[in-house]
């Protein structure tokens, strides 16, 4: 299923890219406020059904944990 830009009626496969919205001098946030989602219904369904690969898992590898802590600093 595709999505159509409600400003110019251009058809996109999955998402209206920010570069396209820029041609209308509107940000993604403003487009969402005025017209709704920039994602097609199929894309929204896929995004909602995704489960993060690391949800609820703690980092048990001490080296990896230290790398992340150092990166945050």
C-alpha positions in Angstrom: 0.0 0.0 0.0 1.2 3.5 -0.7 0.8 7.0 0.7 -0.1 10.1 -1.1 1.3 13.6 -0.2 -1.8 15.6 0.7 -0.2 18.8 -0.6 0.6 17.8 -4.2 -1.0 14.3 -4.6 2.4 12.7 -5.3 2.4 8.9 -4.6 5.1 7.3 -2.5 5.6 3.6 -1.7 6.1 3.6 2.1 6.9 7.0 3.5 6.8 10.7 2.4 10.5 11.6 2.7 11.6 14.8 4.4 13.3 15.9 1.3 10.0 16.0 -0.5 8.3 17.9 2.3 11.2 20.4 2.1 10.1 21.3 -1.5 6.8 22.4 0.1 8.6 24.4 2.8 7.1 22.3 5.5 8.8 20.1 8.2 7.8 16.6 8.9 6.4 17.6 12.3 4.2 20.3 10.8 3.0 18.0 8.1 2.0 15.4 10.7 0.1 18.1 12.7 -1.8 19.3 9.6 -2.3 16.1 7.6 -1.5 13.1 9.7 1.2 10.4 9.3 3.9 10.4 6.7 3.9 6.6 6.8 1.7 4.2 4.7 -0.7 2.0 6.7 1.4 -1.1 5.9 4.6 0.6 7.2 2.8 1.7 10.4 1.7 -1.9 11.0 5.2 -3.2 10.5 6.7 -0.6 12.8 4.1 -1.3 15.5 4.7 -5.0 15.4 8.4 -4.8 15.7 10.0 -5.9 18.9 13.4 -4.6 19.7 16.0 -7.4 19.6 17.4 -6.2 23.0 14.2 -5.3 24.8 14.4 -6.4 28.4 17.8 -7.9 28.1 20.7 -6.7 30.2 24.2 -6.4 29.0 26.2 -9.2 30.6 29.4 -8.7 28.7 31.6 -6.5 30.9 33.7 -5.3 28.0 30.7 -4.2 26.0 29.2 -2.5 29.0 32.4 -0.6 29.6 32.5 0.5 26.0 29.0 1.8 26.2 29.7 3.7 29.5 32.8 5.2 27.9 30.9 6.3 24.8 28.3 8.0 27.0 31.0 10.0 28.9 
